[in-house]
Amino acid sequence: MTEYAAGTPSWVELSTKDAAGSAAFYGELFGWTTTDPSAEHGGYQTFLDGGQSTGGLNPMGEFPAWTTYVATDDADATTEKVSANGGTVMFPPMDVGDLGRMAVYSAPDGAVFGVWQAREMKGADKVNTPYSLCWNETHSRDFETAKAFYGAVFGWTPQPFGDTYTVFNLGDKGIGGGMQMQERAPAEMPSYWLTWFAVANHDDTVAKAKELGAQVLMEGMEMPEVGKMAILQDPQGAQFGVLEGATADE
């Protein structure tokens, strides 16, 4: 990808207190390498697959999690929309050198997400193919409020998919999804965004993740026209999904 339309998820970032451990885990699982820690940006690193960026590795996070960043043409204007529609500004817009401008928020339901206003860094180089970002979805304690919020901020329109799932469309393109959090979820679990990565083989990836110390929260779920998927928790505590697409290019 060289450009991301405003309103499209364009970057994901892993916050961790064990950058070396996280880099080793995803290196073994997905074959990713990392750039050297950036002294200018607090030790920040970039995950790479074959030299193409797939996401960020942030050693300054307070808790382990993958964060979704949505492309915007104007981070300041988006921040105003977030505040006007019930969201909370956690980190106001700030420049990241010449790379771009970012901000981080929580939606009215508590789910944390960010925006990225691109300059030199447009977003992830590699997406929608093993091993890289392929989907972003929110699990919400108040999904009706969440749908209205993201519609007001990003112009997303909800489209039902099956009985319980919703796809967010930007124009006529699905760019993410979401659902009401399932009743079996722990009571203390807040609303959140889940990052999904495309993999070549679900079974091999899950088996490898187990060997590397990950917890399997869900595995072997198959959806027609989508593929076979699992939700994992890495050894440092961050949750993510893996998806073997129904066809080679999904």
N, C-alpha and C positions, 0 to 999 in steps of 0.2 A: 504494500500500500504506500502511495506517495502523498495522498490527500484524503482527508476525512471531512465529510460534510458536517456542518454544525448540527449537533444533536445525535451524533454517532459515537458510541464508545470507541475510544482510540488508543487507550493505554490502560494497563493494569500494573499494579505495584504491590509487592509483597513487603509488608512491615514485619520485622523480626528483631529479636534481641540476640540472635545467634546467626549472624550473617554467614559465617563459615559453614555452619551446619546446614543452613538452608541451601546455600550454593552447592554443597556436596550432595544433598538429597535430590534436588532437581537436576543436577548434573548427571547423576546415576539414572534417574527415572526417565528423563526426557532427552538426555544427551546435550543439555545446554552447557555453555561456558559462561563466564562473567568477565566484564571489563574490570580493570583495576579500580579499587576504591578511589573516589574523587575527593581529594582534600578540600576542594572548593565548595563541595556540596555535602559535607558531613559524612564522607565515606560511602556515598551512594554508588551503587553499581548497576549495570544493565545486564540482563540475561540475554544471551545470544544463541541462535541456532544457525549454524553454518555461516556465521558472521552477520546475520540479520537479527535486529532487536526483536525481542518477544515480550519484554516487560521490565520492570524495575525492581531493585532489591534495596530496600530502605532499612538501615540498621538503627534508625532513630525512633521507630514506632513504639507506642506504649504497650501494644498487645499484638500478637501474631494474627495477621489477616491479609487477604488479598483485597485491594481497593480498586474499584472501577472508576476510570476517568472518562468523562464525556467531552467530545470536542465542542468548542465554542468559538465564535468569532470575537467575543467581547466578554472577558471574565467579569469585568465590573458590572456590566449590564445584567449578566446572568445572576450575579450576587444580589442585585436589587430584586430580581424576580423571585429568587429563593426566599428572601426575607419577606416579600410581599405576600407570599403564598404559604406562610407558616413554617418554612424551614429555618434552620439555625446555621449561622456561619461559624464554623469551627476554626478555620484558618482563612483570613481574608485574602483577596488577590495579592499575589506577590510575584515578582519577576524571578525567573531561574536563569540568571545570566542572559545570554542571547538565545537560549533554547526555546523559551516560551514563558507563559504566565499561567499560574495555577491558583486554585482555591479549593478548599475542602468544606463540605457541609454535612449536616444530617437532615434528612427529610422529616416531615411531620410525624412519621411513624418510627423515627429513630434510626433508619438505615443510613449508613455513612457512604458518601460518594464524593467524587471530585470533578473538577472541570479542567481542561487543558486548552489554552489558547496558544496555538502553535506559532512558532517563529522558525528557528533553524531545525528544531526537532518536531516532525509532523505527527508522530505517534509510532505505534509498533510497525516495524518493517514487514514482519511476517504474521499473517493471520489466516484462519480458516483452512489450515492444512496441518497435518502432524509435523512438529509438535509445537502448537501455538494456540493463542486465543481463538475461540470459535463462537462463544456466546456469553452473554451476561444476563443474569436474572435476579430479581429481588424476591425474597421471601419475607412477607410483611405481616405484622400483627394487625394492620388496618389497611387492607389492600385497596378498598374503595377510596380512602383518602389519598393513598399513594398514587393511584391512577390519575386522580384529578390534579395532584401536585405536579407530576412529571409532564402531564399534558400542558399545564400552564407555563412551566419553565422551559421545556424543550420542544413543545409542539407534538409530542407523541400521541398517537391515537390507539386506544386499546382494541384488540380484535380477539374474541374468544377462540381458544384452540382446545377442543375437547370440553370436558365437563368442568374442570377446575383450573385450567391454565389460561393465561392471556399473553398474546404476543403484542409488543409495542411496535407500531409502525411509524416510520418517518416518511411521509409521503406514501408511496406504495411498497416500501421496503421494510421488512421486519428487521429491527436492529437490536432487539432484546426481548425479555419477557418477565413474567412474574406470576405470583400466586399468593393466596392467603396462606400463612404459615400453618402447617399441619398440626392437628391437636396433639399428636404424640411428641412434638418437639418439647424439649425441657422448658419448664415455665420461666426460667431465668434467661432463656435465649432471646436476644433482641432481634428486631427486624434487621436484615442484612442483605448485601449484594453478594451473589455467588459467581465466581469466575469459572468458566468451563474451557478446557483445553482439548483440542482435537488430538486423538492418538490413532496409531495404525491398528492396534489390536487391544480391545478392552481386557480380555482375560490375561494376556501377558503383562499389561501395565498394572493391573490390580495385584497380580502375584508378585511382581517386582516391588511395588509399593509396600506390600506386607513385609517382604524381606528387608526392606530399608527402614522399617520401624513405623510405617504409617498405620493409622487406624482406618478401617473400612466402615463407613457409616451407612452406605447403601451400595449394592453391586448387582450387576446382571439385569438391570431393568431395560427392557427393550420396547421401543415405541416405533410403530410403522412409519416409514418415510423420514424417520429421524435417526435411529440407530440404537446402539447398546451403550449404556452409561453407568457410571458409578460416581459416588461422592466419597471423598477421602479427606482425612485430616493428617497433615504432615507431622513429622516428629516434633516440630516446634509449636504446633497447635493451630495452624492456619488451615481452614477448609477450602477445598476446591473440587471441581468436577472434571471427569474425563469422559470423552465421547468418541466412540468409534462410529463414524458416519455410515449411513445406510448405503451410500455410494462413495466412490473414491474421492469425489470432489466436494463432499458435504462435510 
